[in-house]
Amino acid sequence: MPKSKVRKKPEAPVRAQSLSPAGKAITPSPSWYPIVMAVVLVIGLAYLVVYYLAAQSVPGMKDIGGWNFAVGFGIMFVGLVMAVRWR
C-alpha cells in the first residue's frame, strides 16, 4: 500500500512582544518591585492590627476613630494596584 503524503503545516507568524496602548513594548518590572509591593501590603495589614490591638495607646489613632480602616485599607489598596501592574 502506498504511503500517504505528509503535509507541512504553514509556519505561524512570529508575534512581536505585546504592545501597550502607547505603542511601547511592555518591559518586566524591576527586581525591587515585588519587595516594595509586599512591604506596602504588610504595612497596611500591620496598621489595621495595631489599630485593633492598641488604638487607645497610639497617639493620633484614637482621634481619627473609624477612619483608621480607610487608612489601613487604602495602604493595602495601593499594594493591590502594584500587584496588578507587576510584570
Z-matrix of the N, CA and C atoms (Angstrom, degrees):
N
C 1 1.432
C 2 1.531 1 107.43
N 3 1.343 2 117.37 1 136.99
C 4 1.465 3 119.93 2 -179.12
C 5 1.535 4 111.09 3 -71.50
N 6 1.304 5 113.59 4 148.30
C 7 1.463 6 120.19 5 178.99
C 8 1.527 7 108.43 6 -79.97
N 9 1.353 8 116.19 7 140.37
C 10 1.462 9 119.84 8 -179.91
C 11 1.513 10 110.53 9 -73.91
N 12 1.309 11 114.48 10 154.25
C 13 1.457 12 119.89 11 179.27
C 14 1.536 13 109.98 12 -72.04
N 15 1.306 14 115.40 13 140.70
C 16 1.461 15 120.95 14 177.78
C 17 1.520 16 107.23 15 -95.18
N 18 1.312 17 115.26 16 123.22
C 19 1.469 18 120.02 17 -179.68
C 20 1.516 19 109.60 18 -91.26
N 21 1.293 20 114.86 19 137.65
C 22 1.452 21 119.43 20 175.05
C 23 1.517 22 108.53 21 -88.01
N 24 1.329 23 114.81 22 134.12
C 25 1.458 24 118.84 23 177.36
C 26 1.515 25 108.54 24 -78.43
N 27 1.328 26 116.36 25 140.01
C 28 1.470 27 117.57 26 177.53
C 29 1.527 28 109.38 27 -65.85
N 30 1.314 29 114.67 28 140.87
C 31 1.457 30 118.95 29 -179.57
C 32 1.516 31 110.14 30 -69.31
N 33 1.326 32 114.35 31 136.37
C 34 1.463 33 119.28 32 178.08
C 35 1.523 34 108.40 33 -73.10
N 36 1.318 35 116.83 34 142.78
C 37 1.466 36 117.98 35 178.86
C 38 1.527 37 110.32 36 -65.37
N 39 1.301 38 115.00 37 141.36
C 40 1.461 39 120.64 38 179.94
C 41 1.516 40 108.22 39 -75.84
N 42 1.340 41 114.78 40 123.28
C 43 1.466 42 119.21 41 -179.74
C 44 1.506 43 109.68 42 -89.58
N 45 1.285 44 114.76 43 136.32
C 46 1.461 45 119.90 44 175.43
C 47 1.520 46 108.45 45 -74.10
N 48 1.314 47 116.02 46 166.14
C 49 1.461 48 120.22 47 177.97
C 50 1.523 49 108.70 48 -57.77
N 51 1.332 50 116.16 49 140.74
C 52 1.460 51 119.40 50 -176.85
C 53 1.517 52 110.74 51 -56.98
N 54 1.294 53 114.92 52 147.83
C 55 1.454 54 120.51 53 -176.46
C 56 1.514 55 110.43 54 -108.48
N 57 1.289 56 115.85 55 145.36
C 58 1.453 57 121.01 56 175.49
C 59 1.521 58 108.29 57 -79.91
N 60 1.337 59 118.30 58 168.09
C 61 1.466 60 120.12 59 -179.47
C 62 1.521 61 113.62 60 -56.80
N 63 1.318 62 117.34 61 -28.19
C 64 1.461 63 119.79 62 -178.80
C 65 1.520 64 111.57 63 -79.56
N 66 1.341 65 117.78 64 -6.89
C 67 1.442 66 121.11 65 179.43
C 68 1.510 67 113.65 66 92.96
N 69 1.320 68 118.52 67 2.76
C 70 1.453 69 122.28 68 179.23
C 71 1.522 70 109.45 69 -91.80
N 72 1.307 71 116.47 70 146.33
C 73 1.457 72 120.34 71 176.05
C 74 1.529 73 108.93 72 -69.32
N 75 1.331 74 116.11 73 140.70
C 76 1.460 75 121.32 74 -179.74
C 77 1.522 76 107.86 75 -79.32
N 78 1.299 77 116.08 76 122.00
C 79 1.456 78 121.08 77 -179.53
C 80 1.517 79 110.01 78 -101.03
N 81 1.315 80 117.43 79 152.96
C 82 1.466 81 119.09 80 178.10
C 83 1.526 82 111.48 81 -67.08
N 84 1.303 83 115.15 82 154.76
C 85 1.468 84 120.58 83 179.08
C 86 1.528 85 109.84 84 -68.32
N 87 1.325 86 116.44 85 152.74
C 88 1.468 87 118.50 86 176.24
C 89 1.530 88 111.13 87 -65.44
N 90 1.316 89 116.50 88 162.10
C 91 1.467 90 120.63 89 -175.25
C 92 1.526 91 112.80 90 -66.24
N 93 1.319 92 119.33 91 -23.39
C 94 1.455 93 121.51 92 -179.53
C 95 1.528 94 112.20 93 -81.78
N 96 1.302 95 118.18 94 -14.53
C 97 1.467 96 122.15 95 -173.88
C 98 1.533 97 113.03 96 -60.79
N 99 1.342 98 120.36 97 -49.93
C 100 1.472 99 117.95 98 179.86
C 101 1.524 100 113.10 99 -65.10
N 102 1.331 101 116.73 100 -27.83
C 103 1.467 102 119.63 101 178.27
C 104 1.523 103 109.74 102 -67.73
N 105 1.330 104 116.65 103 -46.35
C 106 1.470 105 120.97 104 178.82
C 107 1.528 106 109.79 105 -63.65
N 108 1.335 107 116.69 106 -40.75
C 109 1.460 108 121.14 107 179.39
C 110 1.532 109 110.40 108 -59.90
N 111 1.323 110 117.22 109 -46.58
C 112 1.461 111 120.99 110 -179.89
C 113 1.524 112 111.18 111 -65.32
N 114 1.325 113 117.11 112 -38.95
C 115 1.466 114 120.66 113 179.19
C 116 1.522 115 110.77 114 -64.41
N 117 1.333 116 117.61 115 -41.49
C 118 1.471 117 120.77 116 179.01
C 119 1.528 118 110.12 117 -63.93
N 120 1.330 119 117.48 118 -42.51
C 121 1.468 120 120.03 119 178.13
C 122 1.531 121 111.45 120 -62.65
N 123 1.326 122 116.84 121 -42.31
C 124 1.465 123 120.72 122 -179.55
C 125 1.528 124 110.90 123 -68.58
N 126 1.333 125 117.71 124 -36.69
C 127 1.472 126 120.21 125 177.92
C 128 1.530 127 110.21 126 -63.04
N 129 1.329 128 117.27 127 -42.81
C 130 1.466 129 120.29 128 177.49
C 131 1.516 130 111.88 129 -61.99
N 132 1.326 131 116.50 130 -43.23
C 133 1.456 132 120.65 131 178.40
C 134 1.525 133 110.95 132 -65.76
N 135 1.323 134 116.52 133 -42.53
C 136 1.467 135 120.31 134 179.27
C 137 1.525 136 111.24 135 -63.53
N 138 1.327 137 116.82 136 -37.11
C 139 1.470 138 120.11 137 178.24
C 140 1.525 139 110.30 138 -60.94
N 141 1.332 140 116.78 139 -44.24
C 142 1.467 141 119.56 140 179.59
C 143 1.524 142 111.65 141 -67.39
N 144 1.327 143 117.41 142 -37.62
C 145 1.467 144 120.17 143 178.76
C 146 1.525 145 110.52 144 -65.47
N 147 1.332 146 116.03 145 -42.94
C 148 1.470 147 119.26 146 178.01
C 149 1.526 148 110.30 147 -63.88
N 150 1.321 149 117.05 148 -38.49
C 151 1.461 150 119.97 149 178.14
C 152 1.532 151 110.81 150 -61.33
N 153 1.325 152 116.30 151 -43.98
C 154 1.463 153 119.19 152 -179.87
C 155 1.525 154 112.14 153 -66.83
N 156 1.321 155 116.76 154 -40.34
C 157 1.459 156 119.53 155 -171.76
C 158 1.527 157 114.45 156 -88.89
N 159 1.340 158 118.15 157 -33.52
C 160 1.460 159 118.86 158 -170.62
C 161 1.520 160 113.17 159 -141.06
N 162 1.310 161 118.23 160 33.23
C 163 1.471 162 119.96 161 -176.68
C 164 1.528 163 111.91 162 -63.31
N 165 1.311 164 117.65 163 -30.54
C 166 1.462 165 120.20 164 -177.61
C 167 1.527 166 112.68 165 -70.94
N 168 1.327 167 117.25 166 -26.93
C 169 1.459 168 119.61 167 -176.65
C 170 1.529 169 113.80 168 -101.68
N 171 1.331 170 118.31 169 -2.96
C 172 1.472 171 120.86 170 178.24
C 173 1.525 172 107.93 171 -98.57
N 174 1.346 173 117.11 172 120.47
C 175 1.460 174 118.73 173 -179.67
C 176 1.527 175 111.11 174 -63.46
N 177 1.301 176 116.35 175 135.35
C 178 1.461 177 122.06 176 178.25
C 179 1.513 178 113.54 177 97.16
N 180 1.316 179 118.24 178 -36.76
C 181 1.466 180 120.90 179 -179.70
C 182 1.520 181 111.09 180 -68.01
N 183 1.299 182 115.61 181 -40.04
C 184 1.465 183 119.60 182 -178.62
C 185 1.532 184 110.37 183 -65.86
N 186 1.323 185 115.68 184 -34.65
C 187 1.470 186 120.24 185 -175.77
C 188 1.530 187 113.11 186 -70.02
N 189 1.323 188 117.83 187 -34.97
C 190 1.472 189 118.21 188 -175.93
C 191 1.524 190 112.52 189 -91.28
N 192 1.309 191 117.87 190 -7.94
C 193 1.459 192 122.62 191 170.77
C 194 1.519 193 114.04 192 57.58
N 195 1.323 194 115.99 193 -123.21
C 196 1.460 195 122.13 194 -176.23
C 197 1.516 196 114.92 195 -66.79
N 198 1.319 197 116.89 196 -16.06
C 199 1.465 198 119.85 197 178.69
C 200 1.526 199 111.67 198 -68.33
N 201 1.324 200 116.85 199 -12.83
C 202 1.462 201 119.81 200 175.77
C 203 1.529 202 111.13 201 -60.66
N 204 1.336 203 116.26 202 -32.93
C 205 1.460 204 119.07 203 176.00
C 206 1.529 205 110.75 204 -64.14
N 207 1.308 206 116.89 205 -41.51
C 208 1.467 207 120.58 206 178.77
C 209 1.527 208 110.51 207 -63.63
N 210 1.318 209 117.05 208 -38.82
C 211 1.470 210 120.22 209 179.73
C 212 1.536 211 109.57 210 -66.39
N 213 1.325 212 117.20 211 -50.04
C 214 1.468 213 121.04 212 -178.30
C 215 1.509 214 112.60 213 -62.68
N 216 1.340 215 116.05 214 -47.74
C 217 1.463 216 118.63 215 -179.87
C 218 1.528 217 111.33 216 -70.99
N 219 1.312 218 117.85 217 -28.80
C 220 1.465 219 120.64 218 175.82
C 221 1.515 220 111.39 219 -65.38
N 222 1.316 221 116.73 220 -42.09
C 223 1.469 222 120.47 221 177.11
C 224 1.531 223 109.93 222 -64.16
N 225 1.318 224 116.66 223 -42.42
C 226 1.465 225 119.56 224 178.95
C 227 1.526 226 111.17 225 -68.00
N 228 1.327 227 117.78 226 -31.30
C 229 1.462 228 121.15 227 176.86
C 230 1.534 229 110.57 228 -64.78
N 231 1.330 230 116.39 229 -38.66
C 232 1.469 231 120.02 230 175.92
C 233 1.529 232 109.56 231 -60.78
N 234 1.323 233 117.65 232 -42.10
C 235 1.463 234 121.11 233 176.35
C 236 1.515 235 112.27 234 -63.35
N 237 1.334 236 117.09 235 -37.47
C 238 1.460 237 120.87 236 177.71
C 239 1.526 238 111.14 237 -65.99
N 240 1.327 239 116.97 238 -42.45
C 241 1.464 240 120.66 239 177.46
C 242 1.529 241 109.75 240 -62.08
N 243 1.316 242 116.61 241 -39.61
C 244 1.461 243 119.81 242 176.80
C 245 1.526 244 110.69 243 -63.45
N 246 1.327 245 117.19 244 -39.09
C 247 1.465 246 120.70 245 -179.85
C 248 1.524 247 111.17 246 -64.71
N 249 1.314 248 116.79 247 -37.48
C 250 1.468 249 120.34 248 179.92
C 251 1.535 250 110.70 249 -68.33
N 252 1.314 251 117.25 250 -33.76
C 253 1.471 252 120.84 251 -177.72
C 254 1.530 253 113.20 252 -88.25
N 255 1.344 254 117.40 253 -1.02
C 256 1.458 255 121.23 254 -178.42
C 257 1.518 256 109.69 255 -71.87
N 258 1.309 257 118.23 256 131.01
C 259 1.464 258 123.39 257 178.67
C 260 1.500 259 109.43 258 -114.97
